[in-house]
Amino acid sequence: MAVESFYETYKNYLERYVCEGGAEGVLLEAYSYLTGQLGEHQIQTSNILDVHTRALREIMGVRRDSDAIQWIYIDRATEFLAQILVVIDTFLLQLKDRIERDPLTGLYNRLALYPDLNQMLKEAQERESPLVVAMLDLDNFKTVNDEYGHHAGDEVLRAAAVIIKKSLRGGDKVFRYGGEEFLVVLPNTDLNRAVIALERIRSQIAANLTIPGTKSSITTSIGAAGYRGKGSISPNDLIMLADKALYQAKKKGKNVVVCEGEVPPKN
């Protein structure tokens, strides 16, 4: 639906609602039709507040019977807008979730990672509690795609995501970082304790993750970096150090966990 067409439709529903005494049937019809037309493009270009203000001004401009009646119209129009905004808020939350989730694994992606990690680091700093970030990379994954096809590779990624999630605590988070890489955040955890959880993930993947239709197992290399909960720190610093540790894990022969150490805080 074009922007102007959306405006005209919104104005018609608003005018009916205002002039028909706040009829619930009009509102329900507007719910069904208007929200069904709000695609990702329209939700940005058809700013609902601008649409409402313009439509109300036009409606009120042709109905100036008296101040009292005009205020009744304004009250009804405000109620209409409030009800529509409830639906719009729900739509936006659903849209945000679709954008921030990886469709293959169901995990949150890098768009969700940075806001979440920033918040978790802020909470760790406020509480002076440790936090660990770990990068996981499935070993020799290119071979899976090359020899068995991308469908097999997709199945491996989905299965790996399930194993990682099941191996973590409720407050831990896992993201699909990209390709065959996953990123895990372990709040309230120092590196010594993190190694236990990460070794559990590594061993579970080695024992249970196989290429579909074969008995060939898949392993993972893991690199971890820690924050002690003191001083300011950026998510990129932690991620870069975890990635450096992951590189060392690959050099050591893969299927191992390597801790690079703690990122020095910035004053």
N, C-alpha and C positions, 0 to 999 in steps of 0.2 A: 504494500500500500504506500503510495506516494505521500510525502509530508502534507501537502495541501489537502489531499483526499482524507487523510487521517484527521486533519483539523476540522473539515466540514462534518465528518461523521461524529467526532467528539462534540462539536457545537450543537448538532441536531439532538443528540442524546441529552446534553446538558439543558438545552432549551425545553425539551419535553419534560425532563425531571423537574425543572424550576416551575414550569407553567401548569403541570398536572398535579401539583401539591405534594411532591416528593414520593411519587408512586414507586413502590418497591419493584414492580414488574419492569419498569424502565431501567432501574439500576441493575437488575439481574441481566437484562438484555445487553446493557452496556458492558457489564463484566465479560459476558460470553464473547461478544463480538470484538470489542476494542482490544482486549488482552490477547485474543487470538491473532490480531494483526501486528502485534508488537514484536517484530523480529529484531535481530541484533542491530541492524542498520537503523530502524525506526526508533528504537529506544534511545539512541544517541541524537538523532536529528530532530525528532519530535519531542523537544523538551516539554514535559507534561505541564509544568508550571506556566511556561510561556503560552502554550496552547490554551490552558484554562483561562488565563488572564485576558487573552485576546478574545476568546469566545464569550466570556462573561461581559466584557466591555461592549461587544457587538450586540449581545442580547439585551443588556440593560439600556443600550442606546435607543432601542425602539420600543421600550416599555417603561415609561416614566409617568405612570398613573398618579402616584403619590409617593412621598417619602416612606410612609409606613409599608406600603405594598413593595416598594423597592427593597427595603431591608428584609422583608420576607423572602424575596427572590434571592438576595445575597446569602442569607442563611442556608437556604436550600442548596444553592450552588456550592457553598463551602462544604456542606455535608457530602454532596456528590463527589467533589474533589478528594475529600478525606477517604471516602470508600474506595475510589479508584486507586489512590496512592497505596493503600494497603495491598492491593493486588500487584501494583507495579513493584513494590518492595520485594514481594515474594518472587516475582519474575526475575528481578535483578540478582537475588541471592541464588536462584537456580542457574542463571546465566553465568555468574561468577564461579559456581562450583563446576560447571561444564568446562569452562576455560582453564581452570586450575587443576583439573584431573587428567591424568594420562588415560586415554581411552582403551589402551591395550591391557594394562595391568590393574587399572582402577586406583592406582596410587596417586597422590598429589605430585605435581610436576615442579619444575624450577620456578614457575610463576608464583606458586604458593610457598616455595622454600624460603625465599628471602624475607618476606614479612613474618613468617612463622619463626624463623631462626633469630631474626632481630628481636622479636618479643621474648623468646626463650632466653636469649643472652641478657636482655634487660632484667628479666626476673632473676636470673642467676646472679647478676651483679648486685641487685637489691638485697638478695638473701645471702650473698657471699657463699653461694653453693657451686660446686663444680659442674662442668658440662663437657661432654665429649661428642665430637663429630667424627664419623667414620665414612670412608668411601669404599664401596664394594664394586669389584669389577669381575664379571664372569670370565674365567680363563678360556682362551682359545675360541671365543664365541664366533669369530669370523668363519672358522672352519665349519661350524654348525650351519650357518647360512649358505656357505659355498657348496658343501657336500650334501646337505639334506633339504635345503630350500628355506625360504623365509617363513613359511608356515611352521616348520619345525622350530625355527628360531623364536617365533612368537610364542609357541607353546612353552618353550624353555623359560622365556622371560616371565610369562604369567605364573608358572610353577615356582620360579625363584621368588617372586613377589610374595606368594602365599607362605613359603617357608620362612622368609625373613620376618614377615608380620607375626607369624605364630611363635617365633623365637624371642620376641621382644615383650617388654612390660607394657602395661596400659598407657603410661605417660610417655613412652618412647615414640619417636616418629620416624617413618621411612618415606623417602621420596624417590621417584624415578628421575635420576639426574640427567640421563640422556643415553641413548644407545643401550649398551649392556651394563651401564653404571647405575648404582643405587647409592643414595646417601642416607645415613642413619644418624639421628640426633638422640643422645642419651642424657637427659637432664638429671641433676642430683647424682652424678656418677663421676668418679675420678678414673684415671687411666687404668689403674690396677683392677678395679671392678669392671670396667668396660671390657677388658680383655676376656673376662669370663663369658660375658654375653656375646661378644664377637666370635670367640672360639666356638660357642654353641651354634651360631649361625653358620660358620665355616664348616663344621662337622656335619650339620644337618643337610647342608647343600651337597656335600661330598657323598653322603650316604643315600640321599633320596632323590637327587636331581639327575635325570637321565635324558638323553636325546630320545624323543618319541619314536617308538618302533624299534629301539635298539636297547642294548644293555650298557651302552657307553655312558659313563658318568661325566657330570659337569662339576667343576670345582670353582672356587672363587678366591681371589686375593683381596685382602682388606688392609687399609691404612687408616690409622686413627690419630687424632690430635685433641688435646685437652685445654680447657679453660678453667682456671682455679676459682673464679668468682670474684676476683679483685682487679680493679682497674677497668678501663674501657677497652673494647676489642671489636673488630669488625667481622661479620660473617665471612668475608672473603679471606681474611687472614687464617681463620680456622680451616676453611675449605682448602686453601692452597697448601697448608701444612699436612692436612690429611691426604691430599693428592700426592704430595711428596713421599709420604709414608707408603702409599699404594705403589708408587714407582719402585720403592725399595723391596716391597713384597714380591713384585714381579721379577726383580733381579735375583732374589733369593730362590727362585724356582717355582713360584706361584703356590696357591693353596696354603697360604700362611697369613697370619695376622702380624702386622708391624705397627708399633707405636712410635711416632716421630718425636713426641714430647709435647710440652705445653707451650702455647703461644705466649710470648712475653706481653703483658698488658701495656697499654699506652696510658701515660699519665695525663 
